[in-house]
Amino acid sequence: MNAPSRLLPRDVVRVGTAGLRTRPLRVLLSAVGIAIGIAAMVCVVGVASSSRESLDRQLALLGTNLLTVGPGHSVGGESSHLPVDAVAMIGRIGPVISVTATATLAGAHVYRSDRVPPAETGNITTLATRNDLLDTVGATIADGAWLNPVTARYPAVVLGAGAAKRLGVTSVAPGVQVWLGSRWFTVIGVLNPVVLVPELDYAALVGWPVAVSELGFDGYPTRIFARTLDEAVAAVRTILAATANPEHPNEVAVSRPSDALVAKDAADTTLSALLLGLGAVALLVGGVGVANTMVISVLERRPEIGLRRALGATRHHIRLQFLAESLLLSTLGGVGGVLLGILATAAYSNYQAWPVVVPAWATIGGVLATVLIGACAGVYPAWRAARIVLTEALGAA
């Protein structure tokens, strides 16, 4: 009794690739359909991961232990203010490492010159600030110098990154001045963008003493920044309101700037989920394209199928041949899509100055997804090819 014939794995690959080589253009178009879906999914995961890694690095540098205190509203809905000694009282809390404050000077606007119409403020806020602001909020100087105990008493100003751009101050040089309040202030420094306190980017910062003597400042802080020990953030947050304003703790608002960054990351994650859904749709369309290619291939190759059957190939052999073609075609598109997705992620991440992060599970999952799609797309064509009657196939020749 003769042993049943069987195809070795290398023979399956050989007959599968032979079918693909005979129709290169159709194979390319079908593979591109798969590649687009996989590239979209890998790119979405890669960009989201790169953005998240950049955020994690920023938070690691800046710290998530910064808390802000501001005035809230009274029971009657009226605006309240923080006590003058609120900064000193918060500084007495044990786990607080540093504390500083700013105050909005509503009546003092800054202009490039005294000839600018008063209404054209450029939405730049003037803030009275303490000398220890930079260290507490994690800000850095881009050009010039920060306020010190001497310059804080004189008409000197440090501009936020956005404020400097709007005022046309490109560099700090001797004699560069801006019109602030009702007199000239000398620009002594420009800040880099402040990630945790973005309102400083569009602010003109003057010393606390000169704000009192020259700009009519009443001494009430409007924003207090407190940096605490990492393990004590939650505990300090619960007592900040009562410490800042013991008489009316309900009129104090406490927030954590890093929460805004975390919320932004959550929004990005939601958007990524939407884009992943679109990538899955593209992948499904690519799978339909593969199935369509294989069905047409079966119809066109009926004479070949009949000849192989006449030479001894079984229905199982025919099924394996067309299933192998479908798997190879999908894998080709999957590998190309993964590479395209990685390149797109790298290009966008470099453009944004982010670290390039493409999770291994995304690339491996992308290839496995294409194998699954290839298997699903090839089942019906393979079954149909194996069901072709030998006499009809030979007759079609």
Secondary structure, 3 states (H helix, E strand, C coil): CCCCCCCCHHHHHHHHHHHHHCCHHHHHHHHHHHHHHHHHHHHHHHHHHHHHHHHHHHHHHHCCCEEEEEECECCCCCECCCCCCHHHHHHCCCCEEEEEEEEECCCCCEECCCCCCCCCCCCCEEEEECCCHHHHHCCCEEEECCCCCCHHHCCEEEECHHHHHHHCCCCCCCCCEEEECCEEEEEEEEECCCCCCHHHHHEEEEEHHHHHHHCCCCCCCCEEEEEECHHHHHHHHHHHHHHHCCCCHHHEEEECHHHHHHHHHHHHHHHHHHHHHHHHHHHHHHHHHHHHHHHHHHHHCHHHHHHHHHCCCCHHHHHHHHHHHHHHHHHHHHHHHHHHHHHHHHHHHHHCCCCCCCCHHHHHHHHHHHHHHHHHHHHHHHHHHHCCCHHHHHHHC
